[in-house]
Amino acid sequence: MFAQAGLGLAFADQYRDPSWARAAWRGNDAVTLFVVVPLLLWAQRLAARGSAKWTLLWLGLLGYGVYNYVFYLFGAALNAFFPLYVAAFVLSTLTLGRALMAID
């Protein structure tokens, strides 16, 4: 998520969608980079210490990753970031699945 959002902001000209969609992708990249990624790292750390509240937040943020990158995969015009969309979607999906299976 960090790599795709950071590159999306740095190289916004890679988005090949209409201007309104490019603005939406840039806004989404900003939220992902500056809000979701730090919260995800923080929640993961505190969830590993056994906090139920932070575990729920961590799971929710992983769900955000799944939803967000499915939207990029099927909603954005094919661009240079496509491999990052696939990687972020697969990693978010696998991590969320493993985490949900591990919950008692």
PyRosetta script that sets phi, psi and omega in degrees:
from pyrosetta import init, pose_from_sequence

init()
pose = pose_from_sequence("MFAQAGLGLAFADQYRDPSWARAAWRGNDAVTLFVVVPLLLWAQRLAARGSAKWTLLWLGLLGYGVYNYVFYLFGAALNAFFPLYVAAFVLSTLTLGRALMAID")
pose.set_psi(1, -43.9)
pose.set_omega(1, -179.2)
pose.set_phi(2, -59.0)
pose.set_psi(2, -47.8)
pose.set_omega(2, -177.6)
pose.set_phi(3, -63.9)
pose.set_psi(3, -47.5)
pose.set_omega(3, -177.2)
pose.set_phi(4, -65.9)
pose.set_psi(4, -45.5)
pose.set_omega(4, -178.5)
pose.set_phi(5, -65.7)
pose.set_psi(5, -41.8)
pose.set_omega(5, 178.7)
pose.set_phi(6, -64.0)
pose.set_psi(6, -44.7)
pose.set_omega(6, 178.4)
pose.set_phi(7, -68.8)
pose.set_psi(7, -35.0)
pose.set_omega(7, 177.7)
pose.set_phi(8, -62.5)
pose.set_psi(8, -37.1)
pose.set_omega(8, 177.5)
pose.set_phi(9, -75.5)
pose.set_psi(9, -38.9)
pose.set_omega(9, -177.6)
pose.set_phi(10, -72.2)
pose.set_psi(10, -34.7)
pose.set_omega(10, -176.4)
pose.set_phi(11, -124.4)
pose.set_psi(11, 57.5)
pose.set_omega(11, -176.5)
pose.set_phi(12, -62.3)
pose.set_psi(12, -20.4)
pose.set_omega(12, 179.4)
pose.set_phi(13, -70.0)
pose.set_psi(13, -10.5)
pose.set_omega(13, 177.2)
pose.set_phi(14, -73.0)
pose.set_psi(14, -21.9)
pose.set_omega(14, 176.5)
pose.set_phi(15, -70.6)
pose.set_psi(15, 127.7)
pose.set_omega(15, -175.0)
pose.set_phi(16, -108.0)
pose.set_psi(16, 26.1)
pose.set_omega(16, -178.2)
pose.set_phi(17, -94.1)
pose.set_psi(17, 172.3)
pose.set_omega(17, 173.3)
pose.set_phi(18, -59.0)
pose.set_psi(18, 161.5)
pose.set_omega(18, -173.4)
pose.set_phi(19, -58.3)
pose.set_psi(19, -38.9)
pose.set_omega(19, 180.0)
pose.set_phi(20, -65.2)
pose.set_psi(20, -35.7)
pose.set_omega(20, 179.7)
pose.set_phi(21, -73.2)
pose.set_psi(21, -38.8)
pose.set_omega(21, 177.2)
pose.set_phi(22, -61.3)
pose.set_psi(22, -39.8)
pose.set_omega(22, 177.0)
pose.set_phi(23, -63.3)
pose.set_psi(23, -39.7)
pose.set_omega(23, 178.1)
pose.set_phi(24, -65.4)
pose.set_psi(24, -41.6)
pose.set_omega(24, 178.9)
pose.set_phi(25, -64.0)
pose.set_psi(25, -41.7)
pose.set_omega(25, 179.4)
pose.set_phi(26, -64.6)
pose.set_psi(26, -41.8)
pose.set_omega(26, 177.0)
pose.set_phi(27, -63.0)
pose.set_psi(27, -42.2)
pose.set_omega(27, 178.3)
pose.set_phi(28, -64.4)
pose.set_psi(28, -40.2)
pose.set_omega(28, 177.0)
pose.set_phi(29, -62.2)
pose.set_psi(29, -40.8)
pose.set_omega(29, 179.7)
pose.set_phi(30, -63.7)
pose.set_psi(30, -44.7)
pose.set_omega(30, 178.7)
pose.set_phi(31, -63.1)
pose.set_psi(31, -44.6)
pose.set_omega(31, -179.8)
pose.set_phi(32, -61.9)
pose.set_psi(32, -46.5)
pose.set_omega(32, -175.7)
pose.set_phi(33, -70.5)
pose.set_psi(33, -43.1)
pose.set_omega(33, -171.7)
pose.set_phi(34, -97.3)
pose.set_psi(34, -14.6)
pose.set_omega(34, 180.0)
pose.set_phi(35, -117.4)
pose.set_psi(35, -56.8)
pose.set_omega(35, -171.8)
pose.set_phi(36, -69.2)
pose.set_psi(36, -48.8)
pose.set_omega(36, -176.9)
pose.set_phi(37, -61.4)
pose.set_psi(37, -48.2)
pose.set_omega(37, 177.7)
pose.set_phi(38, -62.7)
pose.set_psi(38, -41.6)
pose.set_omega(38, 178.2)
pose.set_phi(39, -64.0)
pose.set_psi(39, -38.9)
pose.set_omega(39, 179.3)
pose.set_phi(40, -61.8)
pose.set_psi(40, -45.2)
pose.set_omega(40, 179.0)
pose.set_phi(41, -65.3)
pose.set_psi(41, -43.3)
pose.set_omega(41, 179.6)
pose.set_phi(42, -64.9)
pose.set_psi(42, -44.9)
pose.set_omega(42, -179.2)
pose.set_phi(43, -65.2)
pose.set_psi(43, -38.6)
pose.set_omega(43, 178.9)
pose.set_phi(44, -62.8)
pose.set_psi(44, -42.1)
pose.set_omega(44, 180.0)
pose.set_phi(45, -63.4)
pose.set_psi(45, -47.2)
pose.set_omega(45, -178.3)
pose.set_phi(46, -74.2)
pose.set_psi(46, -30.1)
pose.set_omega(46, 175.5)
pose.set_phi(47, -66.3)
pose.set_psi(47, -36.3)
pose.set_omega(47, 178.6)
pose.set_phi(48, -65.3)
pose.set_psi(48, -23.4)
pose.set_omega(48, 177.1)
pose.set_phi(49, -84.2)
pose.set_psi(49, -2.8)
pose.set_omega(49, 174.8)
pose.set_phi(50, 102.8)
pose.set_psi(50, 9.2)
pose.set_omega(50, -179.7)
pose.set_phi(51, -76.8)
pose.set_psi(51, 121.0)
pose.set_omega(51, -179.8)
pose.set_phi(52, -67.9)
pose.set_psi(52, -39.2)
pose.set_omega(52, -179.5)
pose.set_phi(53, -63.3)
pose.set_psi(53, -45.0)
pose.set_omega(53, -179.2)
pose.set_phi(54, -72.6)
pose.set_psi(54, -27.4)
pose.set_omega(54, 174.5)
pose.set_phi(55, -65.1)
pose.set_psi(55, -43.5)
pose.set_omega(55, 177.4)
pose.set_phi(56, -62.6)
pose.set_psi(56, -41.5)
pose.set_omega(56, 178.4)
pose.set_phi(57, -64.7)
pose.set_psi(57, -43.0)
pose.set_omega(57, 179.1)
pose.set_phi(58, -59.5)
pose.set_psi(58, -45.6)
pose.set_omega(58, 178.0)
pose.set_phi(59, -63.0)
pose.set_psi(59, -40.6)
pose.set_omega(59, 177.9)
pose.set_phi(60, -63.6)
pose.set_psi(60, -39.7)
pose.set_omega(60, 178.8)
pose.set_phi(61, -70.2)
pose.set_psi(61, -34.2)
pose.set_omega(61, 173.4)
pose.set_phi(62, -64.9)
pose.set_psi(62, -39.2)
pose.set_omega(62, 174.8)
pose.set_phi(63, -61.5)
pose.set_psi(63, -39.1)
pose.set_omega(63, 174.4)
pose.set_phi(64, -58.1)
pose.set_psi(64, -44.2)
pose.set_omega(64, 179.6)
pose.set_phi(65, -61.1)
pose.set_psi(65, -43.6)
pose.set_omega(65, 178.0)
pose.set_phi(66, -61.0)
pose.set_psi(66, -52.9)
pose.set_omega(66, -178.2)
pose.set_phi(67, -61.3)
pose.set_psi(67, -46.6)
pose.set_omega(67, -176.2)
pose.set_phi(68, -60.2)
pose.set_psi(68, -46.3)
pose.set_omega(68, -174.8)
pose.set_phi(69, -82.2)
pose.set_psi(69, -20.2)
pose.set_omega(69, 167.9)
pose.set_phi(70, -66.1)
pose.set_psi(70, -40.4)
pose.set_omega(70, 178.8)
pose.set_phi(71, -62.9)
pose.set_psi(71, -43.5)
pose.set_omega(71, 176.6)
pose.set_phi(72, -64.3)
pose.set_psi(72, -44.1)
pose.set_omega(72, -177.9)
pose.set_phi(73, -59.0)
pose.set_psi(73, -44.2)
pose.set_omega(73, -174.2)
pose.set_phi(74, -102.7)
pose.set_psi(74, -10.7)
pose.set_omega(74, -175.8)
pose.set_phi(75, -105.8)
pose.set_psi(75, -26.7)
pose.set_omega(75, -177.1)
pose.set_phi(76, -91.7)
pose.set_psi(76, 147.4)
pose.set_omega(76, 172.4)
pose.set_phi(77, -63.6)
pose.set_psi(77, 146.6)
pose.set_omega(77, -178.9)
pose.set_phi(78, -55.2)
pose.set_psi(78, 129.1)
pose.set_omega(78, -178.4)
pose.set_phi(79, -147.6)
pose.set_psi(79, -176.8)
pose.set_omega(79, -175.2)
pose.set_phi(80, -64.7)
pose.set_psi(80, -19.0)
pose.set_omega(80, -177.1)
pose.set_phi(81, -87.8)
pose.set_psi(81, -1.3)
pose.set_omega(81, -174.9)
pose.set_phi(82, -52.6)
pose.set_psi(82, -45.1)
pose.set_omega(82, 178.3)
pose.set_phi(83, -60.7)
pose.set_psi(83, -32.5)
pose.set_omega(83, 177.4)
pose.set_phi(84, -70.8)
pose.set_psi(84, -34.8)
pose.set_omega(84, 176.1)
pose.set_phi(85, -62.6)
pose.set_psi(85, -44.9)
pose.set_omega(85, -179.9)
pose.set_phi(86, -62.6)
pose.set_psi(86, -46.8)
pose.set_omega(86, -178.9)
pose.set_phi(87, -62.5)
pose.set_psi(87, -45.3)
pose.set_omega(87, -179.1)
pose.set_phi(88, -65.0)
pose.set_psi(88, -39.9)
pose.set_omega(88, 178.6)
pose.set_phi(89, -65.1)
pose.set_psi(89, -48.1)
pose.set_omega(89, -177.4)
pose.set_phi(90, -64.2)
pose.set_psi(90, -46.3)
pose.set_omega(90, -179.2)
pose.set_phi(91, -64.9)
pose.set_psi(91, -41.6)
pose.set_omega(91, 178.2)
pose.set_phi(92, -63.8)
pose.set_psi(92, -43.1)
pose.set_omega(92, -178.8)
pose.set_phi(93, -65.2)
pose.set_psi(93, -47.3)
pose.set_omega(93, -180.0)
pose.set_phi(94, -64.5)
pose.set_psi(94, -43.0)
pose.set_omega(94, -179.9)
pose.set_phi(95, -65.2)
pose.set_psi(95, -43.4)
pose.set_omega(95, 178.3)
pose.set_phi(96, -63.5)
pose.set_psi(96, -43.3)
pose.set_omega(96, 178.7)
pose.set_phi(97, -61.8)
pose.set_psi(97, -46.3)
pose.set_omega(97, 178.5)
pose.set_phi(98, -63.8)
pose.set_psi(98, -41.0)
pose.set_omega(98, -179.2)
pose.set_phi(99, -65.6)
pose.set_psi(99, -41.8)
pose.set_omega(99, 179.8)
pose.set_phi(100, -67.5)
pose.set_psi(100, -35.7)
pose.set_omega(100, 177.9)
pose.set_phi(101, -69.7)
pose.set_psi(101, -25.7)
pose.set_omega(101, -178.0)
pose.set_phi(102, -84.0)
pose.set_psi(102, -13.3)
pose.set_omega(102, -178.0)
pose.set_phi(103, -74.8)
pose.set_psi(103, 133.2)
pose.set_omega(103, 179.4)
pose.set_phi(104, -85.8)
pose.dump_pdb("model.pdb")
